[in-house]
């Protein structure tokens, strides 16, 4: 099919574009702006944003853009942010980005290893994600000092929770930065229960404007056809196209493509139209389209070639036909292919037979894992993507193993909600896989512990407590008292957020009771440290002193250093060391019965071995 597929001029969006330009003007004057652009699929959200981006290019405005992807129900953490960072490194170079970020750039390298060796220290902690958000805010702020910055995040309806949390953080904390944030979302996407409250939260959080795009009227649809054809169409064509498209610009474009291909009949629905366009392609071109559709995002050529099952000449011919039909799209200067519109992906995937879909999911899982292992594929959310494909292919053992790996990977980039999602899926699969421990390298109790840890880090305390209780139910204190004690200690730590100090005290007392005093152990020191804190909160100062001193004695006996990291111990009755400030980890005020003298806070560095703890 020849000719343009889109009108070269933007039709029917003058007011909307003026609103975006006004927001850009305010941002240029140091008044950050956020615009949420909503509308049904195909109504022209991306086209409107593309017009804004084109105007930015003529004024020297820097544009950073990324999109959320429909893979695994939001299981890919920070997908648009990683895309933004990758583009920034491509434009400026890793050295320049590291300089902009500052000494903490290894934290940001967790998201994008192209920056350099990531910082692998640190454990699950809500403050760690907050630090990452602060780093990103600082980076954007310094970029905006150089020039006006426009940050575009497309398809918010597919976003993972960590991306949504980051956007909410930016909205709340933008002050005088020269930044315009533009976010698009579909308002007709199924399962929007979490989107509407989130949008309302953004509205309350900062300088946010909502922009809902309506369909075009008949006159505007006619103008759109003029732009595509380069001449005025027959009135009958305008009437016929508008009657079916009802002013949806994407549907209008696709209907016109059918007419130009010589069809005398126009399909009544967009899905029927797209289905017909796909069926008109050669079989090999359809094969290529199916791979891209099932992958769920832009597919690098290396991956497409490995999965499509075609030799180089066959693949070239297939891709040329799909691109010529304007169903498959390429970006100049960028590797890979994507379907022209999300609706097209949905139609292709929906028409696959179960066996066809399973074969494609299996091939994608195998190939992505192999390419990642060889370093040939730089693709964010890698483990999560492989886990999703294995799950959809019905290979439960591999889905289990990769779900655990995806949980570890998400935890490592502070995407705690996504880590909890993957660990949760692993726990669902656990009893259905005979050799689960061998495949994951850990037992079910450890998966439960890790899931509880990230649940607590994501501030889902009820989930953390439920998970740790499940772990306790699987450990026999008579057989493994140390592990039981550590689990009780975790339970006590999580209970702090519930303000149920009595239950917390009881859990920590159980932890101390289970772990023997002889021989001395790092586990004993750890539970004593937590217990001492609970005793202080219960105003049992002398007992708290005794527990703290025992913990310190054990730590010294084991060769640990004080003051270098680890857990804070509170003990009363000593003068505050000169120049020392209260540690950030304190989440409570002075308890009743606290002595007049200021307590010393001693930091106890006790290695915790195999159990991951904050």
C-alpha positions in Angstrom: 0.0 0.0 0.0 1.5 3.4 -1.0 0.8 6.9 0.2 0.7 8.5 3.6 -1.0 6.8 6.5 -1.3 10.0 8.6 -2.2 13.5 7.8 0.9 15.7 7.7 -1.1 18.4 9.6 -2.7 17.9 13.0 -6.4 18.1 12.6 -9.0 19.1 15.2 -6.6 19.6 18.1 -5.8 23.3 18.0 -7.1 24.0 21.6 -5.4 20.9 23.0 -2.1 21.8 21.4 -2.4 25.4 22.7 -2.9 24.1 26.2 0.3 22.0 25.9 2.2 25.0 24.5 1.0 27.2 27.3 2.2 24.5 29.8 5.5 24.5 28.1 5.7 28.2 28.3 5.1 28.1 32.1 7.7 25.4 32.5 10.2 27.6 30.6 9.6 30.3 33.2 10.4 28.0 36.1 6.8 26.9 36.8 6.8 23.1 36.4 3.7 21.7 34.7 2.1 18.3 34.4 -0.4 17.4 31.7 -2.3 14.1 31.7 -3.6 13.4 28.2 -6.4 10.8 28.1 -8.6 9.3 25.5 -9.8 6.1 23.9 -7.5 3.9 21.8 -6.8 5.5 18.5 -8.1 8.9 19.3 -4.8 10.6 18.7 -2.9 11.0 22.0 0.4 9.9 20.6 -0.1 12.1 17.5 -0.8 15.1 19.6 2.3 14.5 21.7 4.4 13.9 18.6 3.3 17.4 17.3 4.5 18.9 20.6 7.8 17.0 20.4 8.3 18.3 16.8 7.8 21.9 18.0 10.2 21.3 20.8 12.9 20.2 18.3 12.8 23.6 16.7 13.3 25.5 19.9 16.1 23.5 21.5 13.9 21.9 24.1 15.2 18.6 25.3 12.7 15.8 25.1 13.0 12.6 27.1 10.4 10.0 26.2 9.5 6.4 27.3 6.5 4.2 27.2 5.0 1.6 29.4 4.6 -1.9 27.9 1.7 -4.4 28.1 3.7 -7.3 29.4 2.9 -9.1 32.6 0.3 -6.7 34.0 2.8 -4.1 35.1 5.5 -6.7 36.0 8.3 -4.8 34.2 9.6 -2.2 36.6 10.5 1.3 35.5 10.1 0.4 31.8 9.6 4.0 30.6 12.2 5.4 32.9 14.8 2.9 31.7 14.0 3.9 28.1 14.4 7.6 29.0 17.8 6.9 30.7 19.0 4.8 27.7 18.1 7.6 25.4 19.9 10.1 27.6 23.1 8.0 27.7 22.9 7.7 23.9 22.6 11.4 23.4 25.1 12.6 26.1 27.3 9.7 26.8 27.7 7.7 30.0 30.4 10.1 31.4 28.2 13.1 31.0 25.2 11.4 32.7 27.4 10.2 35.6 28.6 13.8 36.1 25.1 15.1 36.1 24.0 12.5 38.6 27.0 13.0 40.9 28.8 10.5 43.2 25.6 8.4 43.7 25.5 7.4 40.0 26.1 3.7 40.9 22.6 3.7 42.5 21.1 4.8 39.1 23.2 2.2 37.3 21.0 -0.4 38.9 18.4 0.7 36.4 20.8 1.1 33.5 24.2 -0.8 33.8 25.4 1.1 30.7 26.3 3.9 33.2 28.9 1.6 34.8 29.1 -0.9 37.5 25.9 -0.8 39.6 25.9 -0.4 43.4 24.9 -3.8 44.7 25.1 -2.9 48.3 22.1 -2.2 50.4 19.0 -4.2 51.2 15.2 -3.9 50.8 14.3 -0.6 52.5 11.6 2.0 51.7 14.2 4.6 52.0 16.3 3.1 49.2 13.5 3.6 46.7 13.1 7.2 48.0 16.8 7.8 47.4 16.5 6.5 43.8 13.6 8.9 43.2 15.6 11.8 44.7 18.5 10.9 42.3 16.1 10.9 39.3 14.6 14.2 40.4 18.0 15.7 40.8 19.1 14.5 37.4 16.0 16.0 35.7 16.5 19.2 37.6 20.1 19.6 36.5 19.1 18.8 32.9 16.4 21.5 33.2 19.1 24.0 34.2 20.7 23.5 30.8 17.5 23.8 28.8 13.8 23.4 29.1 13.0 19.7 29.6 9.9 17.8 28.4 9.4 14.4 29.9 6.9 12.2 28.1 5.5 8.9 29.5 3.2 7.1 27.2 0.5 4.5 28.1 0.2 5.0 31.8 -2.6 2.4 31.9 0.1 -0.3 31.5 2.5 1.2 34.1 4.0 -0.8 36.9 3.4 0.4 40.4 7.1 1.6 40.8 6.7 3.8 37.8 3.4 5.2 39.1 5.0 5.9 42.4 7.9 7.7 40.7 5.6 9.9 38.7 3.6 10.7 41.8 6.8 11.6 43.6 7.8 14.0 40.7 4.4 15.6 40.7 4.6 16.3 44.4 8.2 17.5 44.5 8.7 19.6 41.3 9.3 23.2 42.5 11.1 25.6 40.3 12.5 23.1 37.7 12.0 24.0 34.1 10.2 20.8 33.4 7.0 19.8 31.6 5.7 16.3 32.2 3.3 14.9 29.7 1.6 11.6 30.4 -0.8 9.7 28.1 -3.3 7.0 29.1 -6.2 5.1 27.6 -9.6 5.8 29.3 -11.2 2.8 27.6 -8.8 0.2 28.8 -10.3 -2.8 30.6 -9.6 -3.1 34.3 -9.1 0.6 35.2 -9.9 0.2 38.9 -6.4 1.3 39.9 -6.0 4.0 37.3 -8.8 6.4 38.2 -7.8 6.7 41.9 -4.2 7.2 40.9 -5.1 10.0 38.5 -7.2 11.6 41.2 -4.1 11.4 43.5 -2.0 13.1 40.8 -4.6 15.9 40.5 -4.2 16.6 44.2 -0.5 16.3 44.3 0.8 19.2 42.2 0.4 21.4 39.1 -1.6 18.9 37.1 -4.0 19.5 34.2 -6.2 16.9 32.7 -6.8 16.8 28.9 -9.4 14.4 27.5 -9.3 14.1 23.8 -12.7 13.7 22.1 -13.4 12.1 18.7 -13.3 14.3 15.6 -16.5 15.5 14.1 -17.4 14.9 10.5 -15.9 18.1 9.2 -12.6 17.4 11.0 -12.7 13.8 9.7 -13.0 15.2 6.2 -10.0 17.5 6.9 -8.0 14.5 8.1 -8.8 12.7 4.8 -7.7 15.7 2.8 -4.4 15.7 4.6 -3.7 12.1 3.9 -4.9 12.1 0.3 -3.5 15.5 -0.6 -6.8 16.4 -2.3 -10.5 16.7 -1.4 -12.2 13.3 -1.2 -15.6 12.6 -2.6 -18.4 13.5 -0.2 -19.6 9.9 -0.3 -16.2 8.7 0.9 -16.2 11.1 3.8 -19.8 10.0 4.7 -18.9 6.3 4.5 -15.7 6.6 6.5 -17.2 8.8 9.2 -20.2 6.6 9.6 -17.9 3.7 10.5 -15.1 5.4 12.3 -17.3 7.8 14.3 -14.5 10.3 14.3 -11.8 7.9 15.7 -8.7 9.1 13.8 -6.9 5.7 13.8 -10.0 4.0 12.5 -10.3 6.6 9.8 -6.8 6.0 8.7 -7.3 2.3 8.5 -10.6 2.6 6.6 -8.9 4.9 4.1 -6.1 2.3 3.6 -8.7 -0.3 2.7 -10.3 2.0 0.2 -7.0 2.8 -1.4 -6.3 -0.9 -1.6 -9.4 -1.2 -3.9 -11.9 -2.7 -1.5 -15.5 -1.9 -2.4 -16.8 -2.6 1.1 -15.8 -1.1 4.4 -15.7 -3.2 7.5 -18.1 -2.1 10.2 -15.7 -2.5 13.1 -12.0 -1.6 13.5 -11.1 -5.1 14.6 -12.7 -6.6 11.4 -10.8 -4.0 9.4 -7.4 -4.8 11.0 -8.1 -8.5 10.7 -8.7 -8.1 7.0 -5.5 -6.0 6.5 -3.5 -8.7 8.3 -4.9 -11.5 6.3 -4.0 -9.7 3.1 -0.3 -9.9 3.9 1.9 -12.8 2.7 2.2 -15.6 5.2 5.8 -14.8 6.2 4.9 -11.2 6.8 2.1 -12.4 9.1 4.6 -14.6 10.9 6.8 -11.6 11.6 3.8 -9.6 12.8 2.8 -12.4 15.2 6.2 -12.4 16.8 6.2 -8.7 17.5 2.6 -8.8 18.7 3.2 -11.6 21.2 6.5 -10.0 22.4 4.4 -7.0 23.6 7.0 -4.3 22.8 9.5 -3.1 20.2 11.5 -6.2 19.1 15.2 -5.9 18.2 16.1 -7.5 14.8 18.3 -10.1 16.4 15.4 -11.4 18.6 12.9 -11.3 15.8 15.2 -13.2 13.4 15.8 -15.9 16.1 12.1 -16.4 16.8 10.5 -16.0 13.4 12.0 -19.2 12.0 12.9 -17.6 8.6 16.2 -17.3 6.8 17.6 -13.9 6.2 16.1 -13.5 2.7 12.7 -14.7 3.8 12.8 -12.4 6.8 13.8 -9.4 4.8 11.0 -10.0 2.4 8.5 -10.5 5.2 9.6 -7.4 7.0 9.5 -5.3 3.8 5.9 -6.4 3.1 4.8 -5.7 6.7 6.5 -2.3 6.8 5.2 -1.4 3.3 1.6 -2.1 4.5 2.3 0.3 7.4 1.3 -2.4 9.9 4.9 -2.8 11.2 6.8 0.3 12.0 10.5 1.2 12.3 12.2 4.2 13.8 15.1 5.9 11.8 18.4 5.2 13.5 16.9 2.7 16.0 17.0 -1.0 16.0 13.8 -3.1 16.0 10.2 -3.2 15.0 6.9 -2.5 16.6 3.3 -2.8 15.4 1.7 0.4 14.3 -0.9 0.6 17.1 -1.7 -1.3 20.3 -5.1 -2.2 18.9 -3.3 -4.0 16.0 -1.3 -6.0 18.6 -4.5 -7.0 20.4 -6.1 -8.2 17.2 -3.1 -10.3 16.1 -2.7 -11.9 19.5 -6.4 -12.5 19.9 -6.6 -14.4 16.6 -3.8 -16.8 17.4 -4.7 -20.4 18.1 -3.6 -21.7 21.6 -0.9 -23.9 20.1 0.4 -21.0 18.0 0.6 -18.7 21.0 2.3 -21.3 23.1 5.0 -21.9 20.5 5.7 -18.2 20.2 5.8 -17.7 24.0 8.2 -20.6 24.3 10.4 -19.4 21.5 10.5 -15.9 23.0 11.3 -17.1 26.5 14.1 -19.4 25.2 15.6 -16.8 22.9 15.4 -13.8 25.3 17.1 -15.9 28.0 19.8 -17.0 25.6 20.5 -13.5 24.3 20.6 -12.1 27.8 23.0 -14.8 28.8 25.3 -14.0 25.9 25.1 -10.2 26.5 23.6 -9.7 23.0 20.3 -8.2 24.2 20.2 -5.0 26.3 16.6 -5.2 27.5 15.3 -3.9 30.8 13.1 -6.1 32.9 14.7 -9.1 31.4 14.0 -11.8 34.0 10.4 -10.6 34.4 9.9 -10.8 30.7 11.2 -14.4 30.5 9.1 -15.3 33.5 5.9 -14.0 31.9 6.6 -15.8 28.6 7.2 -19.1 30.3 4.1 -18.6 32.4 2.0 -17.9 29.4 3.5 -20.9 27.6 2.4 -23.1 30.4 5.9 -24.3 31.4 5.4 -24.0 35.2 8.9 -25.2 36.3 10.7 -22.6 34.2 8.1 -20.0 35.1 8.7 -20.7 38.8 12.5 -20.4 38.5 12.3 -17.2 36.5 9.7 -15.7 38.7 12.0 -16.0 41.7 14.9 -14.5 39.6 12.6 -11.7 38.5 11.7 -11.0 42.2 15.4 -10.8 43.1 16.0 -8.5 40.0 13.1 -6.2 40.9 14.2 -6.0 44.5 17.7 -5.0 43.3 16.3 -1.9 41.6 14.0 -1.0 44.5 10.9 -2.0 42.6 9.4 -3.6 45.6 5.8 -3.9 44.5 7.0 -5.7 41.3 9.3 -8.0 43.4 6.3 -8.9 45.6 4.3 -9.7 42.4 6.9 -12.1 41.2 7.5 -13.8 44.5 3.8 -14.1 44.9 3.5 -15.9 41.5 6.4 -18.2 42.5 4.6 -19.1 45.7 1.4 -19.9 43.7 3.4 -22.2 41.5 5.5 -23.8 44.2 3.4 -26.8 45.1 2.8 -27.5 41.4 6.5 -28.0 40.7 8.0 -31.2 42.0 11.6 -30.0 42.2 10.9 -26.4 43.2 13.9 -26.1 45.6 16.3 -27.4 43.1 15.1 -25.0 40.4 15.1 -21.9 42.6 18.1 -22.6 44.8 16.0 -21.8 47.9 13.3 -23.4 49.9 9.7 -22.1 50.3 10.4 -20.5 53.6 13.1 -18.3 52.1 10.8 -17.2 49.3 8.2 -16.3 51.9 10.9 -14.3 53.8 12.0 -12.4 50.7 8.4 -11.7 49.8 7.7 -10.4 53.3 10.7 -8.2 53.1 9.7 -6.5 49.9 6.1 -6.2 51.1 7.4 -4.3 54.1 9.6 -2.2 51.9 6.6 -1.3 49.8 4.7 -0.4 53.0 2.3 -3.3 52.7 2.7 -4.3 56.3 -0.4 -6.6 56.4 1.0 -8.6 53.5 4.4 -8.8 55.2 2.9 -10.1 58.4 0.7 -12.6 56.5 3.8 -13.9 54.6 6.0 -14.2 57.7 3.2 -16.0 59.5 3.1 -18.5 56.7 6.9 -19.0 57.0 6.6 -19.5 60.7 4.0 -22.2 60.1 6.5 -24.2 58.0 9.4 -24.1 60.5 9.6 -26.5 63.5 11.3 -24.6 66.4 12.4 -27.9 67.8 14.3 -28.8 64.7 15.5 -25.3 63.6 15.2 -22.9 66.6 17.5 -20.3 65.1 15.5 -19.9 61.9 12.3 -19.8 64.0 13.8 -17.1 66.2 14.8 -15.0 63.2 11.3 -15.3 61.7 9.8 -14.1 65.0 12.3 -11.2 65.0 11.1 -10.2 61.5 7.5 -10.4 62.7 8.4 -8.1 65.6 10.0 -5.6 63.2 7.0 -5.5 60.9 4.6 -5.1 63.8 6.2 -1.7 64.7 4.2 -0.1 61.9 0.9 -1.4 63.3 1.5 0.4 66.6 0.7 -2.9 68.3 3.6 -2.6 70.7 2.5 -5.5 72.9 2.4 -8.0 70.1 5.7 -6.7 68.8 7.3 -7.1 72.3 5.9 -10.7 72.5 7.3 -11.6 69.0 10.7 -10.3 69.8 10.7 -12.0 73.2 10.0 -15.3 71.4 12.9 -14.6 69.1 15.3 -14.2 72.0 13.9 -17.3 73.7 14.4 -19.5 70.6 18.0 -18.6 69.8 20.3 -20.1 72.3 22.9 -17.9 74.1 25.6 -20.6 73.8 27.3 -20.6 71.4 27.4 -16.9 70.7 26.0 -16.1 67.3 25.3 -13.2 65.0 21.6 -14.3 65.0 21.5 -13.9 68.8 23.0 -10.5 68.6 20.5 -9.4 66.0 17.4 -10.5 67.9 18.8 -8.9 71.1 19.2 -5.7 69.2 15.6 -5.6 68.1 14.4 -6.8 71.5 16.3 -3.9 73.2 14.5 -1.4 71.1 11.2 -2.9 72.0 12.1 -2.8 75.7 12.9 0.9 75.4 9.5 1.5 73.9 7.9 -0.5 76.7 9.9 1.8 79.2 11.9 -1.2 80.5 15.1 0.8 80.5 17.3 -1.5 82.6 16.3 -4.6 80.7 17.0 -2.7 77.4 20.4 -1.8 78.7 21.1 -5.4 79.5 19.9 -6.7 76.1 21.9 -4.0 74.3 25.1 -4.8 76.2 24.8 -8.5 75.6 24.3 -7.8 71.9 27.4 -5.6 71.8 29.4 -8.2 73.7 28.4 -10.9 71.2 29.2 -8.6 68.3 32.7 -7.8 69.7 33.3 -11.5 70.4 32.4 -12.3 66.7 34.8 -9.6 65.5 32.1 -7.1 64.3 32.9 -3.4 64.2 30.7 -0.8 65.9 29.7 2.3 64.1 30.3 1.0 60.5 26.8 -0.1 59.6 24.0 -2.5 60.5 21.4 -2.2 63.2 21.1 0.7 65.7 21.0 -0.2 69.3 19.5 2.1 71.9 20.6 2.1 75.5 19.9 4.6 78.1 21.8 6.4 80.8 24.8 7.7 78.9 25.6 11.2 77.6 25.1 11.9 73.9 28.4 11.8 72.1 29.4 15.3 70.9 28.4 16.1 67.4 26.3 13.1 66.9 22.8 13.3 65.6 19.8 11.0 65.9 19.9 8.4 63.2 17.5 8.6 60.3 16.3 5.0 61.1 14.5 6.2 64.2 10.7 6.2 63.6 9.5 7.1 67.0 9.6 9.8 69.6 10.9 9.7 73.2 8.9 6.9 75.0 7.4 7.4 78.4 9.8 6.9 81.2 12.9 7.8 79.1 15.6 9.1 81.4 16.6 12.7 81.4 20.1 12.0 80.1 20.3 11.6 76.3 20.9 8.0 75.2 23.9 6.9 73.1 23.0 5.3 69.8 25.5 2.6 69.0 25.5 1.1 65.5 26.2 -2.7 65.5 27.6 -4.3 62.4 26.5 -7.9 62.6 26.6 -10.0 59.3 23.3 -11.7 58.9 24.3 -14.5 56.7 21.8 -16.0 54.4 18.7 -14.1 55.6 18.2 -10.8 53.7 17.2 -8.1 56.2 17.1 -4.3 56.2 
